[in-house]
């Protein structure tokens, strides 16, 4: 028996993807059904909307100087992670169902790695945002004094960690050498890795929730003893609104991803007894929706972001109608105000008619 177990757990890299699915009892559809086609069509449509919406967020942060602060660079990087998630989900849709049988192990691992990278990048971004907000608000600042170079280095580190976490299962932590330990949700993944990954993300969620709870308590305490001057009230309201927006982003992320992570955790601990295959697709749909939630939150919560979205869409529509460069100009009229010792550039973007010789409409920063 001991010899049989050693043979069973010996590394055999000749097995294909179908072998691992049959090993854990996960069925691979042989033919496409009308339901499958509808699901894939809707899924790809959502992925396209996710990519376009997050491109809009990134463009808004890049083009509006009022967003050129570390917190918004990190939010822009989070939009990049959501955009990457849209691409990852689209790749999953195009390599699922009967197509799964045609995948090589390398292609299958790549499919999973894209999802892992997007989730890890999102979690790491949220943690970086939480630390940045905690540091600035506790020290009574509106924006961090972190330099652009350090922000860039932080963003590079976030993606480096995300890529490492995506590569680990395919190179080091899979079940090819331990067939008794294969996952039922992701048949080539080690159940031990799923437990590690799920617990790591859930612990990170709890840390971020604790940090934002402390921030809210601190802001509420400061508001009680704030001066009656309008300047102080406006500063406290600005800080509170920004923290509230980011907290909504975190809350949406936790709500959308916790069911999936708990499913992975149960699969890692219980294996086939967890019956995780029955609801894994439902959890995946919820997780996919998260990548579309953030642009909606920004639109509803941030007037400046909404105005910038309007300006970009206005310019794109003008360009599409005339098939030539849009007659829009940036005319910055900046006014600076000192908020807790931090210089903040205020510029609002609106579309206004310019009474020039050519009588062209112009998008102006005022």
SVG drawing of the C-alpha trace seen along z (x, -y; Angstrom):
<svg xmlns="http://www.w3.org/2000/svg" viewBox="-30 -86 41 88">
<polyline fill="none" stroke="black" stroke-width="0.4" points="0.0,0.0 2.8,-2.4 4.5,-1.6 1.2,-2.2 0.8,-5.6 4.4,-6.6 3.7,-5.6 0.4,-7.5 2.1,-10.7 5.2,-10.5 5.6,-13.3 4.2,-12.4 4.0,-15.4 2.5,-13.4 -1.1,-13.7 -3.3,-16.1 -6.0,-18.5 -8.8,-16.1 -7.1,-13.5 -7.1,-15.9 -10.8,-16.8 -11.8,-13.2 -9.6,-12.5 -11.6,-15.0 -15.0,-14.2 -15.4,-17.6 -17.4,-17.3 -16.3,-18.9 -19.2,-19.6 -18.8,-17.8 -21.2,-20.0 -22.3,-23.6 -25.9,-24.3 -28.0,-27.4 -27.6,-28.3 -23.8,-28.2 -23.8,-30.4 -26.1,-33.0 -23.9,-33.0 -20.7,-33.5 -22.3,-36.2 -23.4,-38.1 -20.1,-37.5 -18.1,-38.9 -20.4,-41.9 -19.8,-42.6 -16.0,-42.2 -16.1,-44.7 -18.0,-47.2 -15.5,-46.6 -12.6,-47.3 -14.1,-50.5 -15.3,-51.8 -12.0,-51.4 -10.1,-52.9 -12.4,-56.0 -11.3,-56.1 -7.6,-55.9 -8.0,-58.6 -9.8,-60.9 -7.1,-60.6 -4.4,-61.1 -6.0,-64.2 -7.3,-66.1 -4.6,-67.8 -6.9,-67.8 -6.3,-64.0 -2.5,-64.2 -2.0,-63.0 -0.8,-59.6 -4.2,-58.5 -5.6,-59.0 -2.6,-57.3 -3.3,-54.3 -7.0,-54.4 -5.9,-54.6 -3.8,-51.5 -6.8,-49.8 -8.7,-50.7 -5.9,-49.1 -6.3,-45.9 -10.0,-45.9 -9.3,-46.4 -6.9,-43.4 -9.6,-41.4 -12.0,-42.1 -9.4,-40.8 -8.8,-37.7 -12.5,-37.0 -12.8,-37.3 -10.0,-34.8 -11.7,-32.5 -15.0,-32.7 -13.1,-31.9 -11.4,-28.9 -14.2,-27.2 -16.9,-24.5 -15.9,-22.0 -12.9,-24.1 -11.4,-23.1 -10.5,-19.7 -8.3,-21.3 -6.2,-23.3 -2.7,-22.3 -1.6,-22.4 0.4,-25.6 -2.7,-27.3 -4.8,-26.1 -2.3,-27.5 -2.2,-30.8 -6.0,-31.0 -5.9,-30.7 -2.9,-32.9 -4.6,-35.8 -7.4,-35.6 -5.0,-35.3 -2.9,-38.3 -5.9,-40.5 -7.2,-39.6 -3.8,-40.0 -3.2,-43.3 -6.6,-44.6 -6.1,-43.4 -2.5,-44.9 -3.9,-48.2 -6.6,-48.4 -4.1,-47.7 -1.8,-50.4 -4.7,-52.9 -5.7,-52.0 -2.2,-52.6 -1.9,-55.9 -5.3,-57.2 -4.4,-56.1 -1.1,-57.9 -2.4,-61.1 -5.6,-61.5 -4.0,-60.6 -1.3,-63.3 -4.1,-65.8 -3.3,-66.0 -5.5,-65.8 -3.0,-64.2 0.2,-62.3 3.5,-64.0 4.8,-60.8 6.8,-61.6 5.7,-60.4 8.9,-58.3 7.9,-56.4 4.3,-56.0 5.6,-54.5 7.9,-52.2 5.0,-51.1 2.8,-50.4 5.6,-48.3 6.0,-46.3 2.2,-45.7 2.3,-44.2 5.5,-42.2 3.8,-40.6 0.7,-39.9 2.6,-38.2 4.6,-36.1 1.3,-34.9 0.0,-34.1 3.0,-32.1 3.5,-30.1 0.7,-27.5 1.9,-26.7 5.6,-26.4 5.9,-25.3 2.6,-24.7 0.3,-22.4 -0.8,-18.8 1.1,-17.1 3.3,-15.5 0.5,-15.0 -2.6,-13.7 -4.5,-13.1 -4.3,-16.8 -6.0,-18.2 -8.7,-20.8 -12.2,-20.1 -12.7,-23.7 -9.3,-24.1 -8.2,-20.5 -4.5,-21.2 -4.1,-23.4 -3.0,-22.1 -5.7,-22.4 -3.0,-23.6 -2.3,-26.5 -6.0,-27.4 -6.1,-27.5 -3.0,-29.6 -4.3,-32.1 -7.8,-32.4 -6.6,-32.8 -4.1,-35.4 -6.7,-37.5 -9.3,-37.2 -6.7,-38.3 -5.9,-41.3 -9.6,-42.1 -9.8,-42.2 -6.7,-44.4 -8.2,-46.9 -11.5,-46.9 -9.8,-47.6 -7.8,-50.4 -10.8,-52.1 -12.7,-51.7 -9.9,-53.5 -10.0,-56.2 -13.7,-56.8 -13.5,-57.0 -10.6,-59.4 -12.4,-61.7 -15.6,-61.7 -13.6,-62.5 -11.8,-65.4 -15.1,-66.7 -16.5,-67.1 -13.7,-69.4 -13.3,-71.2 -13.5,-74.9 -16.7,-76.6 -14.7,-78.2 -16.0,-77.4 -12.5,-76.4 -12.2,-73.7 -15.7,-72.4 -14.9,-72.1 -11.6,-70.4 -13.3,-67.8 -16.1,-67.2 -13.6,-66.8 -11.6,-64.2 -14.7,-62.4 -16.1,-62.2 -12.9,-60.8 -12.6,-58.2 -16.3,-57.3 -15.8,-56.8 -12.8,-54.6 -14.6,-52.6 -17.4,-52.0 -14.9,-50.6 -13.4,-48.4 -16.9,-47.3 -17.9,-46.4 -14.7,-44.4 -15.2,-42.4 -18.8,-41.7 -18.0,-40.5 -14.9,-38.4 -15.6,-36.9 -18.1,-34.2 -15.4,-33.1 -12.6,-33.1 -14.8,-31.1 -15.6,-28.6 -11.9,-28.2 -11.2,-27.8 -13.9,-25.1 -12.6,-23.3 -9.1,-23.4 -10.1,-22.1 -12.9,-19.6 -12.1,-18.7 -15.0,-16.9 -17.1,-16.9 -17.4,-20.7 -19.5,-20.3 -17.9,-23.6 -18.5,-22.9 -22.2,-23.5 -21.8,-27.2 -18.4,-28.2 -19.8,-29.7 -22.2,-31.9 -19.3,-33.1 -17.3,-33.9 -20.1,-36.0 -20.3,-38.0 -16.5,-38.5 -16.7,-39.6 -19.3,-42.3 -16.8,-43.9 -14.7,-45.2 -17.7,-47.2 -18.7,-48.6 -15.8,-50.9 -16.4,-53.2 -20.0,-53.5 -19.0,-54.4 -16.6,-57.1 -19.4,-58.5 -21.9,-58.7 -19.6,-59.9 -17.1,-62.2 -18.4,-65.3 -15.0,-66.1 -14.6,-62.6 -18.1,-62.8 -17.3,-66.1 -14.1,-64.7 -16.0,-61.6 -18.4,-64.0 -15.6,-66.0 -13.9,-62.9 -17.1,-61.4 -18.0,-64.9 -14.7,-65.0 -14.9,-61.4 -18.4,-62.0 -17.3,-65.2 -14.4,-63.3 -16.6,-60.5 -19.1,-62.8 -16.6,-65.0 -13.9,-62.3 -11.3,-65.0 -9.5,-66.2 -12.1,-67.7 -12.2,-71.5 -11.6,-71.2 -8.9,-73.0 -7.5,-72.8 -7.4,-76.3 -6.2,-75.8 -7.1,-78.6 -5.7,-77.2 -6.2,-78.5 -4.4,-77.0 -5.5,-76.8 -3.6,-75.5 -5.3,-72.7 -3.5,-71.6 -0.2,-72.7 -0.8,-70.8 -1.2,-72.6 -4.2,-71.4 -4.8,-72.4 -8.5,-73.1 -9.5,-72.9 -13.0,-72.1 -13.6,-70.8 -16.7,-71.9 -17.8,-72.2 -18.5,-75.8 -19.0,-77.6 -16.1,-79.8 -17.0,-82.9 -14.1,-82.8 -13.8,-83.5 -14.4,-79.8 -17.3,-79.6 -16.2,-76.1 -17.2,-74.6 -14.4,-74.1 -13.9,-72.0 -12.3,-74.3 -10.8,-73.8 -12.1,-76.5"/>
</svg>
